[in-house]
Structure formats: structure tokens, C-alpha cells
Amino acid sequence: MNIIETSRNADFEWATRLNRLLLNIIGIWPNAHRNAYDKFFSNVRATFTAIVLLFAGTIPGIHSLVRTWGDLMSMIDNLQFTLPLTMAAIKLIDIWWKKTDLLMAINMIAEDWIKDKTSKERCIMIKQAQNARIITIVCCCFMFLGSILVVILPCFGMTVRYITNVTDPVKILPLQTHYIYDKNQSPYFEITFVAQSFIVLICIASYTGVDNLLGLLVFHLCGQMDILKEKLINIKQFKNYNDGVALIVKEHIRLIKCFCIIESTYTLLLLGQLIYFGILFCLYGFLILIILTEGKHMSLMRFMYLVSVAINIGGHMCLFCAVGEMLISKCDDLHHAAYEHKWYKLNPKKAMILVLIMIRANKPLYITAGKMFPMTMSTFCNLIKTSAGYVSILLAMQS
């Protein structure tokens, strides 16, 4: 029995390892702390990360944006770094604030991995967990590619940024920022360079970790919906029909509660993400078109950076919409499984129970942005189309 429990715990650890690693770096992984010291040091990491991100990255970036106001290219160069830093800080603080709620969802996932299940149910869960892991790995690879270009190239006198005498009069830093001290003097320049490199790594952990935590939660939820559908289809395998239906209803309610936790945690973040993605995708589209059409500041490294980051932010936004679309599809599958159960041949009491399941399953579990916009592939396509339309406006302003 201990060997079985150990194996199931190992499955849970495998399914959540990457997300746990990323979020533990910045101290916001939802975890039942073993003691007060563990909780204290976790909060210290989160506090330190938030302070560094805000006061060494976001605020100096906004200060630099004010100084370059009126120069379109300099403003766009600033926003392509300041917006992600701001969004990363918001994500970090929001998830840190809602760790207790998310812990309930993580505990539900742990219970699902530990409880008894058939080999088919385990395969379904592993498949969904594997999907989440692959997406996390791909997102991290694109993030690290962009960060390497941002941090390493300035060491050799090159950069992926748009450089002017206002933003970088002497020495090049990874990010366009303005500090209250002279950053070009030694050792201030070296300290600032190391701090900005650290900020880039923090941004990767915060941005990718929080986004892919949503993917982990929703993929697991989809797997549980599949398992519930299989139980409903094979309900005759239960010795007692009423006990089988009661188990399905109880499990369905539990999944709905888990979804409500996810929705309440991410709905405002997703609204900010929609606005953020629309602006940033428009800016990167503009910069790529400027390079391709005018050859302005043509650099292979700069072009690679812009394309990789555009794909990355597009992938993150597509992830949100794809998992939302997938969850709706799984709800529909559950509804159809109940409908195709030949409930009309059952006695009235049993049929009434199945009708109630159909009514509840017919209401899709929508992940929304600000309780307004459903996160579906249709929303993603409309957002891409709108952002592309604003690229033409920026091109007209530039000409």
C-alpha cells in the first residue's frame, strides 16, 4: 500500500514539478508550509522579488518612458520592456495575494492523483499533465532565448534595443530605464547591469510560471471531465445505480468548485492580459514591419528577438484561449454523454436525476476576462485582427 501511495505521490510531483520550480523561485507557489520558517522565507522571497521588480525595473522604465515622450521609436522600444515588467509585477502580486485560494485547487489536484483510479483514468490524467508540461517547456525556451539576447548582447557592445543619445548616452544596459543616479559610472553601471539581468530572470519566472499555472489547472480539470464522462457512459458498472449517479453528481460539483477558484483568481489578470497583449502585439508587429520594409536598424539578432518574443506572447495568449475553448468542449462532451444515456427508457425518478445533470452540464464553464469576455479561440482571432489594424495606424504615424 505504501508503494502505491508513493507512486501516486510521484505522479503528482511529476505533473506539477516545472510549475512548482518556476513559482518557488519567486516564492508564490501555493503550498501548505510545513512550519512558520518555511512560510516566512517564502514570503521574504516574494517581497524581495516584488520590490526589485518594481523599484529597479518597472518604475525606472516608466520614468524613461516619460523622458522619451514624443519620439515614437523610443517610446515603442521602452514599452516592449516596461509593459512585460509591469504585467509580471501585477501577476506576482495577484497570485501571491490569492495563494490560499489556489492552495485549495492544488490540493484537489493532489487528491485526484492520490485516490484510487483505473489504468485508463491514470492515462487520461498523464496525457493532460503531459500537455501542460510540453507547453511550459516551449514557453520557457522562447523566454530564455529572448532573455539571452537581451542580457548577453550588451556585454559585447550590441543590443536588440533602439538606441539614442537620450536613452543610452554612454553605456548600454539590457533595459531602457532612467535612474536617479549616474548609471554610467563604475561601479553603478555594473550593479545596475546585474540587477537588470536578475529582473529579466524574475520576469521569466513570474510571467511564464503564472500563465502556465492556469494551463496546469485547466488541463487537469479537462482530464477530470473526461473521467467523469467515462463514468457516466459506463454507469451500469456500478452495483447500485443511485450510488453511481450520486458519485457523479458529487464529483461534478467538486469540479465546478475548482473551476470557480480558477475563474475568480484569473479573471482580472486575463482582462489585463487582453489589453497588454493587444498593445504589445501591435508594437512588435510594427517593429517587424519597419525592419522588413525599410531596413531600419536592420540586425539579424534584433529581428530574431522581435520574432521570438512576438511568437511567445502570442503563444501565451493562445494558451489562455485554447484551454478556455477546451474546457467548453469537455463540458459539451459531458452533456452529450448524459443525453445519449437513453434516459427516456429509465423510470421517472432515475430519468429526473439524469435530466438535472444534463441541465447543469449544458451550462459551459467559461473562463472569462473580467467577467466580460469569454476566453475562446474566437476571442483570440478577433484580438489578433484588431491589433493588426492598429499596426497600420502606427505605420501612418511613422511616415
Beta strands, then each sheet from edge to edge (+ up, - down):
strand 1: 368-369
strand 2: 373-374
sheet 1: 1+ 2-
end
